[in-house]
Amino acid sequence: MAGWMLYHYGVSPYAEKARLLLGHKQLAWGSIEVPVIPPRPGLQKVLGGFRRIPVLQRGADFFCDTRLLPHVLDSVHPERPLLPRHAWVVSTLIAQWVEPRVFLMMGPVRFESRDDLQALEAMGLVPGDFLRDRAPFMAPAVDTRRSGTVRASARDHVVSYLALLEALLDNGQGYLCGSEPCAADFSGYHTVWWLRAAPRRHALLDRFSALGAWADRMAAIGHGRPRPTSIDEGLQAACDAQADAGWQPDWPAVNDVRLGCEVSLQPDDYGRDPVFGTLTAVTERHFTLTREAPDIGWVRLHFPKVGYEVVLAEAA
Ligand SMILES: N[C@@H](CCC(=O)N[C@@H](CS)C(=O)NCC(=O)O)C(=O)O
């Protein structure tokens, strides 16, 4: 059975969420570091135009968008469930608020001064190159030229969000929905991880004491057992899995009229580069697009339903 592999890079908050989810399930996984700024030609063969990071792989199955990951991991590893019944509603609502709304507000709050670009400089990146790449990527959800104008409002939004997390932690049980971490905790935490990274946003964080202790507990979950892995190894795993049965969740199927059709799929908020393929599965929770990746073979790309637009290719 093919193992898990994650395409990611260190400074990405969403990638940190994925790393912690794998850690929570105590999994071994192949760690495939990709550049912070594209091109990423190997991965692009698989994903077509879709460029968001992180992406989780298992054989010829590729899971895009961290909102899908708790569902996928629970379907394969039911122990230490991320979406137990009592946590389902709060987890779903927090995910839809944080991802992308709070994340988008976090941009102007996080990139406030030159110091905030230090992590990029430490990686040998030129901040100007990063900002030039991300400005069109974040459109139309964010106009990065207006960051200075909207910064105070963005901070208000972020504080309201942190106050909500603090209020949930009033339950005194340690995590947002009880005594064990659930999907809501991972959705809520990765933006806080970003605020806690140097230079730490003390003024925003220090007034929330329960939040600080919770964030320490989330950080302590760790990343499981990552193994440095090359992109070639990841792509080879997809080639080798051509004859294997694909991932198939037992979620209620939906008889969608677009099934079997050539479609384009793209995020509905930002990073809206489309990927084309055949729509081969639709359930209440996800879409699967099957496409032929050059030099690799057939791959299945899985996306959450919420947050994506699927249209017939001829209409795209
Ligand atoms: N909703 C997506 C958002 C992912 C996302 O925005 N990732 C950022 C990195 S934190 C990204 O792809 N940035 C552009 C890039 O790396 O090319 C998810 O949950 O995975």
The ligand as a Gaussian input file, in Angstrom:
#p B3LYP/6-31G(d) Opt

LIG

0 1
 N       -7.898000      26.477000       1.163000
 C       -6.563000      26.053000       0.811000
 C       -5.631000      27.248000       0.879000
 C       -4.192000      26.906000       0.573000
 C       -3.331000      28.141000       0.377000
 O       -3.794000      29.276000       0.232000
 N       -2.027000      27.915000       0.361000
 C       -1.071000      28.968000       0.121000
 C        0.152000      28.754000       0.994000
 S       -0.214000      29.029000       2.699000
 C       -0.622000      28.907000      -1.323000
 O       -0.964000      27.987000      -2.036000
 N        0.140000      29.916000      -1.760000
 C        0.599000      29.997000      -3.112000
 C        1.685000      29.048000      -3.452000
 O        2.305000      28.450000      -2.564000
 O        1.951000      28.909000      -4.650000
 C       -6.162000      24.934000       1.756000
 O       -6.794000      24.787000       2.815000
 O       -5.276000      24.144000       1.412000

